Amino acid sequence: MRLLIVDDERPARERLRRMLASMPGVDAIDEARDGIEALEKIDAVKPDALFLDIQMPELSGLELAASLPVPAPLVVFVTAFDEYAVRAFDANAIDYLLKPFDAQRLQRALERLNERLRLQTAAPALPEFGASHPVRQLLVPGHTGTRVVRVADVQWIETADNYVVLHTAEGQPLLRQTLSNLVAQLGARFMRCHRRAAVQLDWIERVVPLDKGDCELVLRGGARVPCSRQYRAEVLARLSIR
């Protein structure tokens, strides 16, 4: 099992790493000092599970859990505060470790992780339009801090060199990501409508036909999004069953 410890306090990371390293079934352990570094590590090392602190500066563990890419690693929250337990399990946490905990309690958390991983491996893959557990919010780093953008507020997305532009009523933040990867994370509510654009289906108010089989998608709020003939039929099909 590949694990990633996410905690802004170095002594806490080192203690948990020592405890995990002595337990059977743990193949690799990495660390992240905050949520932003954790997202980079998740993309690079593809951990099976996170041991995630809740109270961290700039980005809390609960916010990070709601922003995990798909397929998401399993999550065990590790915190000194018990008041977050309900919200943690609402975020599909496998376990909730209250500091300080002993090796026996940590072993039970690992057993729960192993059981969930075993069930995931045994479960048959089901065909679907998008991710089964799409992310609910996106983290957009900036000069003044990290902005949290709710996926429900993103009307459409377009490419901009190595970035994508998230079109919302509050602005158009840039996210370093490819359009295809982001659409895969966002699930069935989003789909490509152009080689340089994707749209959230629930925002579409009207489809206006253009020449040569192309069309334009008019969104609630007035935005107009291009839709090429390559994607038009699928967009209309998806609109008819949403």
PLY file of the C-alpha trace (Angstrom):
ply
format ascii 1.0
element vertex 242
property float x
property float y
property float z
element edge 241
property int vertex1
property int vertex2
end_header
0.00 0.00 0.00
1.34 3.45 -0.98
0.57 6.14 1.61
0.84 9.93 1.71
0.96 11.80 5.03
-0.38 15.37 4.82
0.28 17.52 7.89
1.74 21.00 8.32
3.57 19.97 11.54
6.84 18.15 10.93
6.94 16.27 14.29
3.46 14.88 13.61
4.50 13.71 10.13
7.66 12.06 11.45
5.85 10.26 14.28
3.17 8.91 11.96
5.77 7.88 9.39
7.70 5.87 11.99
4.53 4.12 13.14
3.39 3.28 9.61
6.84 2.07 8.54
6.71 -0.68 11.18
3.39 -2.08 10.01
2.87 -4.90 7.48
1.46 -4.14 4.07
2.90 -0.60 3.83
5.09 -0.45 0.73
5.87 3.26 0.43
5.33 6.42 2.48
5.60 10.00 1.26
4.89 13.33 2.96
3.34 16.70 2.10
3.49 19.85 4.22
0.19 21.32 3.03
-2.74 20.74 0.70
-1.13 22.29 -2.36
1.97 20.11 -2.07
-0.32 17.13 -1.44
-2.10 17.64 -4.77
1.27 17.68 -6.55
2.39 14.51 -4.73
-0.91 12.75 -5.47
-0.44 13.42 -9.17
3.18 12.23 -9.06
3.16 9.18 -6.78
-0.51 8.01 -7.04
-0.94 6.96 -3.38
-3.56 4.43 -2.40
-4.52 6.45 0.68
-3.93 9.75 2.50
-3.44 10.26 6.21
-4.78 13.79 6.26
-4.67 16.45 8.97
-7.73 18.71 9.08
-6.49 22.02 10.47
-3.82 23.32 8.07
-3.08 26.88 6.92
-4.55 28.15 3.63
-6.26 24.86 2.72
-7.92 22.59 5.27
-7.95 18.82 5.06
-11.70 18.86 4.42
-11.23 21.27 1.50
-8.45 19.09 0.10
-10.63 15.97 0.39
-13.36 17.71 -1.65
-10.81 18.60 -4.34
-9.14 15.25 -4.95
-8.65 14.11 -8.55
-10.51 11.11 -9.92
-9.86 8.31 -9.20
-9.28 9.62 -5.68
-7.10 7.98 -3.03
-8.81 6.78 0.13
-8.72 9.17 3.10
-8.05 8.71 6.80
-8.34 11.97 8.72
-5.84 12.53 11.52
-6.63 15.37 13.94
-6.62 16.48 17.56
-10.22 17.73 17.29
-13.30 15.52 17.42
-15.82 18.16 16.22
-15.03 17.49 12.54
-15.97 13.81 12.60
-19.41 14.16 10.99
-18.06 16.34 8.16
-15.14 13.93 7.69
-17.40 10.94 7.14
-19.62 13.04 4.88
-16.44 13.39 2.80
-16.29 9.57 2.53
-13.46 9.15 5.02
-12.46 5.56 5.76
-11.46 6.39 9.34
-10.98 9.29 11.77
-7.93 9.13 14.04
-7.89 11.37 17.10
-4.44 12.43 18.26
-2.77 11.01 20.26
-3.43 7.46 19.06
-1.49 4.26 19.63
-0.18 1.60 17.24
-3.19 -0.64 17.81
-5.63 2.08 16.75
-3.49 2.89 13.69
-3.43 -0.79 12.75
-7.25 -0.86 12.74
-7.26 2.09 10.34
-4.87 0.24 8.03
-7.08 -2.85 8.15
-10.06 -0.74 7.07
-8.03 0.71 4.21
-6.94 -2.75 3.10
-10.52 -4.01 3.17
-11.77 -1.08 1.08
-8.94 -1.52 -1.44
-9.74 -5.23 -1.67
-13.41 -4.46 -2.37
-12.47 -1.88 -5.01
-10.23 -4.40 -6.76
-12.94 -7.08 -6.69
-15.76 -4.80 -7.89
-16.53 -4.98 -11.64
-16.05 -1.83 -13.65
-19.32 -0.19 -14.68
-19.71 1.84 -17.87
-20.60 5.50 -17.22
-20.40 8.90 -18.81
-17.95 10.38 -16.32
-16.26 9.96 -12.97
-18.27 8.10 -10.33
-17.18 10.55 -7.62
-16.45 13.83 -9.41
-14.70 16.62 -7.54
-16.93 19.29 -6.00
-14.46 22.15 -6.00
-11.24 23.21 -7.69
-8.18 24.80 -6.11
-6.68 27.65 -8.13
-3.28 28.89 -6.84
-2.63 32.62 -7.19
-0.32 35.39 -6.02
-2.48 36.18 -2.98
-3.31 32.60 -2.02
-5.33 29.64 -3.25
-8.83 30.31 -4.51
-11.53 27.67 -4.01
-13.89 27.49 -6.99
-17.10 25.48 -6.65
-17.59 23.19 -9.64
-21.31 24.04 -9.66
-20.35 27.67 -10.42
-18.22 26.83 -13.47
-20.35 27.53 -16.54
-17.84 26.54 -19.20
-14.12 25.97 -19.69
-11.75 26.88 -22.50
-8.10 26.18 -23.17
-5.38 28.85 -22.94
-1.96 27.44 -23.84
-0.93 25.23 -20.87
-3.90 26.41 -18.80
-7.68 26.29 -18.83
-9.96 29.26 -18.14
-12.80 28.58 -15.69
-15.70 30.82 -16.69
-17.80 31.72 -13.65
-20.05 34.63 -12.74
-17.32 35.84 -10.35
-14.46 35.82 -12.85
-12.29 33.67 -15.11
-9.46 32.15 -13.06
-6.68 30.22 -14.79
-5.87 26.65 -13.77
-2.77 24.79 -14.92
-4.44 21.67 -16.29
-5.36 20.07 -19.60
-8.96 20.29 -20.74
-9.33 16.53 -21.25
-8.00 15.66 -17.80
-10.14 18.26 -16.09
-13.34 17.15 -17.84
-12.61 13.57 -16.74
-12.38 14.76 -13.13
-15.57 16.82 -13.26
-17.85 13.92 -14.20
-20.99 13.61 -16.28
-22.23 17.15 -15.76
-19.49 18.44 -18.10
-18.73 17.51 -21.68
-16.57 18.68 -24.56
-18.37 20.84 -27.08
-15.35 22.03 -29.07
-11.69 21.07 -29.35
-10.94 24.11 -27.16
-14.01 24.16 -24.92
-16.23 22.19 -22.55
-19.55 23.16 -20.99
-21.56 22.32 -17.90
-24.81 20.90 -19.29
-27.03 22.35 -16.56
-26.07 25.87 -17.62
-27.24 25.48 -21.23
-30.42 27.43 -21.95
-30.59 27.36 -25.76
-28.86 25.79 -28.77
-28.55 28.08 -31.78
-27.72 26.38 -35.14
-25.00 27.91 -37.32
-23.60 27.18 -40.78
-21.91 23.87 -41.70
-23.42 21.93 -38.81
-21.87 24.01 -36.04
-23.94 25.61 -33.32
-23.71 27.99 -30.40
-24.69 27.19 -26.83
-26.38 30.07 -25.02
-25.99 29.74 -21.27
-28.03 31.11 -18.39
-26.50 34.52 -17.78
-25.88 35.20 -21.45
-22.54 33.53 -22.22
-22.27 32.07 -25.73
-20.10 28.96 -26.13
-18.99 27.48 -29.47
-20.07 23.93 -30.29
-18.57 22.28 -33.36
-20.44 19.78 -35.52
-18.10 17.04 -34.20
-19.74 17.34 -30.76
-23.20 18.72 -31.62
-25.07 15.41 -31.81
-23.71 14.18 -28.48
-24.48 17.49 -26.78
-28.08 17.33 -27.98
-28.37 13.69 -26.91
-27.08 14.46 -23.46
-29.38 17.44 -23.11
-32.39 15.27 -23.94
-31.72 12.87 -21.04
-30.35 15.18 -18.35
0 1
1 2
2 3
3 4
4 5
5 6
6 7
7 8
8 9
9 10
10 11
11 12
12 13
13 14
14 15
15 16
16 17
17 18
18 19
19 20
20 21
21 22
22 23
23 24
24 25
25 26
26 27
27 28
28 29
29 30
30 31
31 32
32 33
33 34
34 35
35 36
36 37
37 38
38 39
39 40
40 41
41 42
42 43
43 44
44 45
45 46
46 47
47 48
48 49
49 50
50 51
51 52
52 53
53 54
54 55
55 56
56 57
57 58
58 59
59 60
60 61
61 62
62 63
63 64
64 65
65 66
66 67
67 68
68 69
69 70
70 71
71 72
72 73
73 74
74 75
75 76
76 77
77 78
78 79
79 80
80 81
81 82
82 83
83 84
84 85
85 86
86 87
87 88
88 89
89 90
90 91
91 92
92 93
93 94
94 95
95 96
96 97
97 98
98 99
99 100
100 101
101 102
102 103
103 104
104 105
105 106
106 107
107 108
108 109
109 110
110 111
111 112
112 113
113 114
114 115
115 116
116 117
117 118
118 119
119 120
120 121
121 122
122 123
123 124
124 125
125 126
126 127
127 128
128 129
129 130
130 131
131 132
132 133
133 134
134 135
135 136
136 137
137 138
138 139
139 140
140 141
141 142
142 143
143 144
144 145
145 146
146 147
147 148
148 149
149 150
150 151
151 152
152 153
153 154
154 155
155 156
156 157
157 158
158 159
159 160
160 161
161 162
162 163
163 164
164 165
165 166
166 167
167 168
168 169
169 170
170 171
171 172
172 173
173 174
174 175
175 176
176 177
177 178
178 179
179 180
180 181
181 182
182 183
183 184
184 185
185 186
186 187
187 188
188 189
189 190
190 191
191 192
192 193
193 194
194 195
195 196
196 197
197 198
198 199
199 200
200 201
201 202
202 203
203 204
204 205
205 206
206 207
207 208
208 209
209 210
210 211
211 212
212 213
213 214
214 215
215 216
216 217
217 218
218 219
219 220
220 221
221 222
222 223
223 224
224 225
225 226
226 227
227 228
228 229
229 230
230 231
231 232
232 233
233 234
234 235
235 236
236 237
237 238
238 239
239 240
240 241
